[in-house]
Amino acid sequence: MVPYFGLVHPLLEQIHWAPLRRSTPLAHGMFSGYHLLVLYTLLPINWLLAAFIVLVLASIFWKRIAAHQNGLAIPYCSHALADLGIVGTACLLVHV
């Protein structure tokens, strides 16, 4: 599961969301809201709000850097690092 969620899933998400980000600014909120569907079972409301804001900002950053670099390498790498960090933290918490 770790290779999928840490490496494959971020690539699939970047490929899916990149054209949407280019076509409408609403995609940032949709990207964030999509992730909140999973997070709402794990976090209290104040952390959900914080996560929503962080994810919107990440989406805006990824759109800008993809346009500047003319590709998804940096958005993918930063997304993969974030997801690997989340998976790693979850693994540590389960084994503590």
PATIBA-343415 format. One record per residue (C-alpha): z, y, x. Coordinates in steps of 0.2 Angstrom, whole numbers, padded with zeros to 4 digits, always signed. Layout:
<pts>
ZYX ...
</pts>
This chain:
<pts>
+0000+0000+0000 +0004+0012+0014 -0014+0012+0021 -0021+0015+0004 -0009+0029-0001 -0009+0037+0016 -0027+0036+0021 -0039+0030+0007 -0032+0040-0008 -0032+0057+0000 -0050+0054+0005 -0054+0049-0013 -0045+0064-0020 -0053+0077-0008 -0070+0070-0013 -0066+0071-0031 -0057+0088-0031 -0068+0098-0019 -0083+0101-0031 -0071+0105-0045 -0062+0118-0034 -0079+0126-0030 -0084+0127-0048 -0068+0134-0056 -0052+0142-0051 -0044+0132-0065 -0046+0116-0053 -0031+0122-0043 -0019+0121-0058 -0027+0105-0064 -0025+0097-0047 -0007+0102-0047 -0004+0096-0065 -0012+0079-0061 +0001+0077-0048 +0015+0082-0059 +0011+0068-0071 +0018+0056-0057 +0032+0068-0051 +0040+0072-0068 +0048+0054-0068 +0056+0058-0051 +0061+0076-0050 +0071+0088-0061 +0062+0103-0069 +0066+0116-0055 +0058+0105-0042 +0043+0101-0053 +0040+0120-0054 +0042+0121-0035 +0030+0106-0033 +0017+0114-0045 +0017+0130-0034 +0016+0121-0018 +0002+0110-0024 -0008+0125-0031 -0007+0134-0014 -0012+0118-0005 -0027+0116-0016 -0032+0135-0013 -0030+0132+0006 -0040+0116+0005 -0054+0125-0004 -0054+0140+0008 -0054+0129+0024 -0067+0117+0017 -0078+0132+0014 -0074+0139+0031 -0077+0123+0041 -0091+0117+0029 -0083+0100+0027 -0067+0091+0021 -0061+0085+0038 -0046+0097+0039 -0042+0096+0020 -0042+0077+0022 -0032+0076+0037 -0018+0087+0031 -0018+0078+0014 -0017+0061+0023 -0002+0068+0033 +0007+0074+0018 +0004+0058+0009 +0010+0048+0024 +0025+0059+0025 +0029+0055+0006 +0026+0037+0008 +0036+0036+0024 +0051+0045+0016 +0050+0034+0000 +0051+0019+0012 +0066+0026+0021 +0075+0030+0005 +0072+0012-0002 +0079+0004+0014 +0095+0016+0016 
</pts>
